[in-house]
Amino acid sequence: MLPSSRAWVRAAIVLGNDPNAEVLCPACGQANLEVIDAQFGSNLEHLERHLVCPACQAMNSMLCRRTPSGPGD
């Protein structure tokens, strides 16, 4: 695995656990990645999490399992 791929995997692990964490872009190192969550088709158990750098526009995506936000979810 390339070092840049490893850096994206590390970023995905951190932001998968805490989407509000501050993680520098693995591509340019100039800005923190922004997290954009989107529904994954009609599957309500998963979401697609996009990691985007506002400085260089590098992007990566990951599939995440939704966590209940409260009673009844």
N, C-alpha and C positions, 0 to 999 in steps of 0.2 A: 504494500500500500504506500502511495506517495505521501511525503510529509504534509502536503497541503490537504490531502484527503483525511489524514489523521486529525489535523486541526479542525476540520469541519465536523468530524465525528465527535470530538471533544466538545465543541460548541453545541452540537445537537443534544448531547447528554445533559449539559448544564441547563440549556434552555428548555429541554424536555421536562426537567424536574422543576424549573422555576422560570417561566416565561418573562419575568421581570428582572432577571439577573442581567448584569452588565458584562457583555462578552465582546471583545474586540473582533473585528472582521478578520477571519483567517487569510483572506486574499490581500488586503491592503494594510491592515492594522491601524487605520486612521480614524475609524468610528465604531461605535457599538452597534451590533446587529439589532435590527428591528424585527419583532415577531408579529406575523400576521396569521391568524388562525382562520381556516375555512372549512366548511362542512365537506366531508368526503363522500360525494354522491348522496345516495339515500341512506347510507350507513350512519346511524345516530350514535354508535358506540365508538367511532373513531373520528378524528379530525386530521386535516392536513395542516401542518405547521410550516410556514414559509419563513426562512431566515434571510433577511435582506439588509445589505449594507447601503446606507444613504450616501456614502461618499463615492464608492466605485460601482455601485449597482450589482455587485456579486450577489448571487442568490443560491440557496439550497433549500430543499424541502424534506420533510420527514412525516411519517404517519404516526400519530399518537392515539393512544386509547384515552377516551374522555374520562374524567373523574367527576363523580357526582358533586354538585356545588352545595347541596343541602338536602334536607328531608324531602322525600318525594321524588328525587331525581333518579 
